[in-house]
Amino acid sequence: HTLAPTPEADVGVALGITYLRVTPTLADYYHLGVDSGVLVTEVTPGSPMDLASIQAGDVILSYNGTEVAEDVSLLGLMRTCRPKDTISLEICRGRDHCFVEFCCCGGTAGCDCGKPVDSNEEDPASRY
């Protein structure tokens, strides 16, 4: 029994991720512990999501406070991102939940920020 991307699978264009919408079948198969959001399947090296320490296997539950659900497209939310915008993601990694904040540009394309917005921590994923 294999799981293939559903027709609803979206590809993150600007922020550097590929993902699958979490369905009950997907959540059960991968023992995700959550029943909504999107499962990150790939992160582009050097992308804003990579620089924010998002990893394949993470589940994105919300984007800037908007729950990622069946009727809310993460791709649509990501397309609203403009240079120097701050993104806040609620992430589930294993049994841990946290929020990661970072600059939409990831320090590229002429932005002078060059690092995650949450500069109190060297690595946003260190909360896990």
N, C-alpha and C positions, 0 to 999 in steps of 0.2 A: 504494500500500500504506500504510494508516494503522494506527496502534496505538490501540486504545481501552482504557480501564481494564478490567481483568479482573474477574470476579465477586469475586475475593479482595481487590480494592482497598479499602483502609480509609481512613476519614477521621479525622484526629486531632481529638478533641473539645476537650480542655482546653488543649492546648499550642499550638494554632494552625497546624497543617499539614494538607495533603492530600498523599497519596502513592500510589505504585504499587509493588507487590512486584516486585523485580528477578527476572526470569526470563531464561533464555538468549536468548530472542528479543528482549526489551527491552534487555538488555545489548548485544547485537550491533547492534541498530537505532540506539541512541544512543551507541555506542562508549564505554561506561562504564568499561571496564577492570577491572570487578569482576563477579562472578557471583552475588552474594547481597546482601541488605539491602533497603532501600526507597529509591526515587527520589522526592525531594520535588518535587511539581508545583506547589504553591502555599503561600505563607506568609502568614498573616493579619497585617496591619500592627498593631503594638503588642502582639502576643502574646509569650509567653515565648520561643518559638523565634525570632521576629523580633528581640527584644532580645538574643538570644544570637548574632545574625548568621547564622542558618541561612538559606540561599537556595534558591529553586527551582533544580533541577539538582544539588543536593547529594545524595549517597547516604549514608544512615545505615546504618552497618555493625553497631554495637552500642549498647545502651542499658544504662548502669550495669554494664558488663562482660558482659552477656548478648548473644551474637551474635544479630542479627536474621536468621532463616533461615526456610525454608519451614514448619517446624513451630513457629515462635515468632512470635506476633503482636505487632507493635509497638504496636498499639492496646491490647492487653491489658496490656503493660508500662506504657504511658503512663497507663492508668487507675489504676495503683497510686500515682501521684504525689499527694502531700499537700502543703499549704502549707509552705513553708520547706525542703522536701526538696531535696537537691542532685542534679542530673542530670548524668551524664557520657555524652556521645555520642562515638562514634568516627565521623568524617565522612570521606568521600572527595569531594574537589572537584577535578575534572580529574584530574591525576596526583598531587595532594597528599593525604596522609592526616594527620589530627591528631585530638586530643581537645578537646572544648569542654565546659566545666563551667559550669552556671548554676543559679539558683534556680528551682524548679518554678513558683513564682508569678509570676516575672518582675517582682516589685516591685508587684504589684497585690493586690487583695482583702484589704487590711489587713496585708500583710506589710511589715515595716519594713526589709527588706534592700535593695530598690530597685535592685539591679544584679547582674550576673553574679557568681557565687561567686569565679571566678578574677580577683581584683581587681588582680593584678600587671600586667595588660594592659588598656588602655582598650577595645580591640576584640578579642573572642575570635577573629575571623576574620583578624586580622593575622598569624597563624601561616602563612598561605598564601603 
